[in-house]
Amino acid sequence: MKKEKQSRADEAAFLIMEEYGEATAIFGEFHSAHEGLAVIHEEFDELKAEVWKKAKNRDREKMIKEAKQVGAMAMRFLVDVALPMEKKT
């Protein structure tokens, strides 16, 4: 991967991790797959609303905000719902 692209990917991962930490601290874990999917869907709809605007009317900062929320909520879904938990001994 080119250095510039890797740098942007690192920045995106940082933004997602930061959002993940903040959201988890405020809202706790997802309680079910349905809750997780509903939150992802809500964040996706907010991103979609910004993207579907005419290009000249799009707000890049809003797109960044919503995209990092989608990524963070997908991560929460993986952590809280999808990935197997360690067995307690």
Beta strands, then each sheet from edge to edge (+ up, - down):
end
